[in-house]
Amino acid sequence: MDTKIGSLDNCKPASNDVCSPVNGTVSTIQGSVYPAVVNFSEATLGRHLARRLVQIGVNDVFSVPGDFNLTLLDHLIAEPGLNLIGCCNELNAGYAADGYARSRGVGACVVTFTVGGLSVLNAIAGAYSESLPLICIVGGPNSNDYGTNRILHHTVGLPDFSQELRCFQTVTCYQAVVNNLEDAHDMIDTAISTALKESKPVYISIGCNLAAIPHPTFAREPVPFALSPKLSNKMGLEAAVEAAAEFLNKAVKPVLVGGPKLRVAKACEAFVELVDAGGYAVAVMPSGKGLVPEHHPHFIGTYWGAVSTAFCAEIVESADAYLFAGPIYNDYSSVGYSLLLKKEKAIIVQPDRVVIGNGPAFGCVLMKDFLRELAKRLKHNNTAYENYHRIFVPEGQPLKAAPKDPLRVNVLFQHIQKMLSSDSAVIAETGDSWFNCQKLKLPAGCGYEFQMQYGSIGWSVGATLGYAQARRRTAYASLK
Ligand SMILES: Cc1ncc(C[n+]2csc(CCOP(=O)(O)OP(=O)(O)O)c2C)c(N)n1
C-alpha cells in the first residue's frame, strides 16, 4: 500500500500541525490520470522545481538573491502557488525554512553559490539535528564551467567547485548537483523525495544557466509523489508488545516519559493513547517539550534529572519500570550523564526499535504501531500518579514587584505564561530564555519549538518568521 505524502499523519497534539507535511490536496490527481501539459514557456527546469515544491506543500521559499540564483528565482517567482520571501541573510533564510518545516512538515530556502551556501550551512545543520525535511536549493556554477580551471567569484578563489558540496555532505542526507537537463528531473525528484522519506535536509545545486531552459521532461505537471510507508515487522511487533506488556503489567508503579523523537516517529497521538490506556504518570524530557500534552490530567512535568520539575524526578526515578518513547540522552538532557535511571527498569522505544531492559531488543518495529498495540494490552495502573499527587505541593508565586522595581525574570515569565493560549506558539531561543521557557505550562494546542540538540543563538528569529508564515497558511486554508 502506498501512502500519499499529503496523508502523512499529525504528530503534535491538538492544533499544532507539526509533522503533517503539506496541504492534504497535493497528492491527488484529479480527473485524467495523465498529468496536464504545461505551456512550452513554462516547461523550464526552474518552473518544474517550483511546481514540485508547491506540490509537496512548500508555498513559501525563503531566499537571498545572488548572481548564481537570479534566473532560478525569476522562474520560482513565476509559479502562482509559490511565494518568495526575501531574507536579509542566508542564515536567517535557513532558520526560517526550519521554522516553516516544523509547522508545515517541509520547508525550503534558495541561496547563491558558496558565499550563500556556506552562510546557510549552520541552519541546515540545525535542521538535520532536529530531523526536519528541508530542501536547500543553491544556484550553482554555469554547467559549462565544470571541468575548466575557471575561478569563480563568491568562492575562496580556487578553481574547484566542490567545496560547497563537500560542506553540505555532512549536514544533508542527499546531495543533487544538477548540471545537465537530461538528469535534472530525476535528480530533483530523488532529492525531494529523500528529504521527505528520511525527514532530513537535502542539498540541490542548480547550474545557473539551466533554470530558464525548457526540456521535454518538464512538459507535464509532475506526477505527485506516492511514498511507500515504512511497515513494522508483524512478528517483531507482536513479540515486542508481548514482552513490554509483561514487563509493565507486573510493575508496581510504572511511568511513561516522552522524548524528542516522538516527532520524527509521528507517534505523539499514539503516545497519548498509551497514557490514556495505562493511567500511568507521564513526564516529558526537556527536548521533547511540546510533543506531550501538558494539560493531560496525568502529566507530572519535565523529567530532567536533578533539574526536573518539582516532584517529577522523584516519581520517575523511584518507579520500578519506565517506558521512554523517543529519548535522546545527550550531555544536556542527561544533566552531564547524571540521570538516576537503571537500564534494567527501562523500555526504550525508538522510531523503529524497542529495547526492553538489558534485552531483548526488537528491530523493524515502528514506534507508532508499538505504542498503539501496547495500549491495548496494558493493565490500568495509576499508582505512580497517585504517589505524585500525594507529594505534590503547588508552586509559589513570585513576589509582587513594587512600583519602580527592576523587572525580574520570574515576573516577566509570569506575564508570558498568562499570554499563552491555544492560539499561541512559543519559539524558545538558546540561552536564558531556553531555561525559563522550559518552565512554562503549555495550554492545550499551544505550540512549542526550540533547538535543544543544536542550540544555535539567533535561530528563534528566523524560525519565528517561517513558523508564523506556515501557521498563517494553515489558518487561511482552514477558512477556505
Ligand atoms: C551560533 C552560536 N554561537 C555561540 C553559542 C554559545 N552561546 C550560548 S548562549 C550564548 C549567549 C546568548 O546571549 P543572549 O542571546 O543575550 O541570551 P541570554 O543572555 O539571555 O542567555 C552564547 C554565545 C551558541 N549557542 N550558538
The ligand as an SDF file (V2000), in Angstrom:
LIG
                    3D

 26 27  0  0  0  0  0  0  0  0999 V2000
   25.8110   30.1510   16.9190 C   0  0  0  0  0  0  0  0  0  0  0  0
   26.1750   30.0710   18.3870 C   0  0  0  0  0  0  0  0  0  0  0  0
   27.2750   30.6850   18.8570 N   0  0  0  0  0  0  0  0  0  0  0  0
   27.5890   30.6370   20.1710 C   0  0  0  0  0  0  0  0  0  0  0  0
   26.7990   29.9550   21.0500 C   0  0  0  0  0  0  0  0  0  0  0  0
   27.1630   29.8930   22.5320 C   0  0  0  0  0  0  0  0  0  0  0  0
   26.1650   30.6470   23.3380 N   0  0  0  0  0  0  0  0  0  0  0  0
   25.2080   30.0330   24.0330 C   0  0  0  0  0  0  0  0  0  0  0  0
   24.2220   31.0780   24.8850 S   0  0  0  0  0  0  0  0  0  0  0  0
   25.0880   32.4020   24.3510 C   0  0  0  0  0  0  0  0  0  0  0  0
   24.7400   33.7860   24.8160 C   0  0  0  0  0  0  0  0  0  0  0  0
   23.4090   34.1810   24.3930 C   0  0  0  0  0  0  0  0  0  0  0  0
   23.2120   35.5020   24.8350 O   0  0  0  0  0  0  0  0  0  0  0  0
   21.7710   36.1100   24.7810 P   0  0  0  0  0  0  0  0  0  0  0  0
   21.1830   35.8680   23.4170 O   0  0  0  0  0  0  0  0  0  0  0  0
   21.8550   37.5300   25.2370 O   0  0  0  0  0  0  0  0  0  0  0  0
   20.9630   35.2060   25.7730 O   0  0  0  0  0  0  0  0  0  0  0  0
   20.9270   35.2050   27.3520 P   0  0  0  0  0  0  0  0  0  0  0  0
   21.9690   36.1290   27.8890 O   0  0  0  0  0  0  0  0  0  0  0  0
   19.5400   35.6250   27.7020 O   0  0  0  0  0  0  0  0  0  0  0  0
   21.1690   33.7850   27.7170 O   0  0  0  0  0  0  0  0  0  0  0  0
   26.1280   32.0170   23.5060 C   0  0  0  0  0  0  0  0  0  0  0  0
   27.0740   32.9660   22.8670 C   0  0  0  0  0  0  0  0  0  0  0  0
   25.6490   29.3440   20.5240 C   0  0  0  0  0  0  0  0  0  0  0  0
   24.8200   28.6610   21.2970 N   0  0  0  0  0  0  0  0  0  0  0  0
   25.3490   29.4400   19.2180 N   0  0  0  0  0  0  0  0  0  0  0  0
  1  2  1  0
  2  3  1  0
  2 26  2  0
  3  4  2  0
  4  5  1  0
  5  6  1  0
  5 24  2  0
  6  7  1  0
  7  8  2  0
  7 22  1  0
  8  9  1  0
  9 10  1  0
 10 11  1  0
 10 22  2  0
 11 12  1  0
 12 13  1  0
 13 14  1  0
 14 15  2  0
 14 16  1  0
 14 17  1  0
 17 18  1  0
 18 19  2  0
 18 20  1  0
 18 21  1  0
 22 23  1  0
 24 25  1  0
 24 26  1  0
M  CHG  1   7   1
M  END
$$$$
